Amino acid sequence: MVAESAAGDVIFLLARVLFGGVLAFMGINHFSGVEGMAGYAEMKGIPAPAFSVVASGVMLVLGGIGVALGVAPVLSAGALATFLLVSAVTMHDFWAVPDDQAQDEMTGFLKNVALAGGALGFLALGGQAWPYAVGFGLF
């Protein structure tokens, strides 16, 4: 059991919806700005930049919805943690950009690392029964 009280169950649900919802929304933004994001990804040396933008958008949308609804929580949270950690290092390399870009890249890096921490927290709880969840899991 993830929470020990009804209030804890509701708070855990709220955390899932807020966390997953924000990440799903970020994924939807990938689809509305593929061209611009692909150009940025290409500048960062990402292979197949347009495909990578769409694939990462799919990962964010499905992972975010999965965490919010409690569908395949291990897979959903694991996919989000992987995306967030990889993109922090590859897309927000503040240590390798000119000084005038370093602050923006550091902000993006720290945001992704913090969100990855949340995803890892959900991943750690993924094997337990989540309150108010669809309850479908692969593990």
C-alpha positions as CSV (number, residue, x, y, z in Angstrom):
1,M,0.0,0.0,0.0
2,V,1.5,3.4,-1.1
3,A,-0.4,5.5,1.4
4,E,-1.6,4.7,4.9
5,S,-4.7,6.9,4.9
6,A,-7.6,8.1,2.7
7,A,-6.0,11.6,2.7
8,G,-2.7,10.1,1.7
9,D,-4.4,8.2,-1.2
10,V,-5.9,11.5,-2.5
11,I,-2.6,13.3,-2.1
12,F,-0.8,10.6,-4.0
13,L,-3.4,10.7,-6.8
14,L,-3.0,14.5,-7.0
15,A,0.8,14.1,-7.2
16,R,0.4,11.6,-10.1
17,V,-2.1,13.8,-12.0
18,L,0.0,17.0,-11.6
19,F,3.3,15.2,-12.5
20,G,1.9,13.1,-15.3
21,G,-0.3,15.9,-16.6
22,V,2.6,18.4,-16.9
23,L,4.8,15.9,-18.7
24,A,1.9,14.8,-21.1
25,F,1.4,18.5,-21.9
26,M,5.1,18.9,-22.6
27,G,4.8,16.0,-25.0
28,I,1.9,17.5,-26.8
29,N,4.0,20.6,-27.3
30,H,6.5,18.4,-29.1
31,F,3.9,17.8,-31.8
32,S,2.9,21.4,-32.2
33,G,6.5,22.5,-32.6
34,V,8.3,19.7,-34.4
35,E,10.1,21.9,-36.9
36,G,11.6,24.3,-34.3
37,M,12.4,21.5,-31.9
38,A,14.0,19.4,-34.6
39,G,16.2,22.3,-35.6
40,Y,17.3,22.7,-32.0
41,A,17.9,18.9,-31.7
42,E,19.9,18.9,-34.9
43,M,22.0,21.8,-33.5
44,K,22.7,19.6,-30.4
45,G,23.8,16.7,-32.6
46,I,20.8,14.5,-32.0
47,P,20.5,11.9,-34.8
48,A,17.2,11.9,-36.9
49,P,16.1,15.1,-35.1
50,A,12.5,15.2,-36.4
51,F,11.9,11.6,-35.6
52,S,13.5,12.1,-32.1
53,V,11.2,15.0,-31.4
54,V,8.1,13.0,-32.3
55,A,9.3,9.9,-30.5
56,S,10.1,11.8,-27.3
57,G,6.7,13.5,-27.5
58,V,5.1,10.1,-27.7
59,M,7.1,9.0,-24.7
60,L,6.2,12.0,-22.7
61,V,2.5,11.8,-23.5
62,L,2.1,8.1,-22.9
63,G,4.4,8.1,-19.8
64,G,2.6,11.1,-18.4
65,I,-0.8,9.6,-18.9
66,G,0.4,6.3,-17.6
67,V,1.6,7.8,-14.3
68,A,-1.5,10.0,-13.9
69,L,-3.9,7.1,-14.5
70,G,-1.8,4.4,-12.9
71,V,-1.5,2.4,-16.1
72,A,1.7,0.3,-16.3
73,P,3.4,2.5,-13.7
74,V,6.8,0.8,-13.9
75,L,7.0,1.2,-17.6
76,S,5.5,4.7,-17.6
77,A,7.7,6.1,-14.8
78,G,10.8,4.3,-16.1
79,A,10.3,5.8,-19.6
80,L,9.9,9.2,-18.2
81,A,12.9,8.9,-16.0
82,T,15.0,7.7,-18.9
83,F,13.8,10.5,-21.2
84,L,14.4,13.2,-18.6
85,L,17.9,12.1,-17.7
86,V,19.0,11.6,-21.3
87,S,17.5,14.9,-22.4
88,A,19.1,16.7,-19.5
89,V,22.6,15.7,-20.6
90,T,22.1,15.8,-24.4
91,M,19.9,18.9,-24.8
92,H,20.8,21.0,-21.8
93,D,24.6,20.8,-21.7
94,F,25.1,24.1,-20.0
95,W,28.8,23.3,-19.5
96,A,29.4,23.2,-23.3
97,V,27.6,26.4,-24.5
98,P,28.6,30.0,-24.7
99,D,28.2,32.0,-21.5
100,D,25.2,33.9,-22.7
101,Q,23.3,30.6,-23.1
102,A,24.6,28.8,-20.0
103,Q,21.9,30.1,-17.6
104,D,19.0,29.0,-19.8
105,E,20.6,25.6,-20.4
106,M,21.3,25.1,-16.7
107,T,17.7,25.9,-15.9
108,G,16.5,23.3,-18.4
109,F,19.1,20.8,-17.1
110,L,18.0,21.3,-13.5
111,K,14.3,21.1,-14.4
112,N,14.8,17.8,-16.2
113,V,16.9,16.4,-13.3
114,A,14.3,17.4,-10.7
115,L,11.5,15.9,-12.8
116,A,13.6,12.7,-13.2
117,G,13.8,12.5,-9.5
118,G,10.0,12.5,-9.3
119,A,9.8,9.9,-12.0
120,L,12.3,7.7,-10.1
121,G,10.1,8.1,-7.0
122,F,7.1,6.9,-8.9
123,L,9.2,4.1,-10.4
124,A,10.2,2.9,-6.9
125,L,6.5,2.7,-6.0
126,G,5.5,1.1,-9.3
127,G,5.3,-2.4,-8.0
128,Q,2.8,-1.5,-5.3
129,A,-1.0,-1.1,-5.7
130,W,-1.7,2.6,-6.4
131,P,-4.9,4.1,-5.0
132,Y,-7.4,5.3,-7.6
133,A,-5.4,3.7,-10.4
134,V,-6.6,1.9,-13.5
135,G,-4.4,-0.9,-12.0
136,F,-3.0,-2.3,-15.2
137,G,0.7,-3.1,-15.0
138,L,3.3,-5.2,-16.7
139,F,5.3,-5.8,-13.5
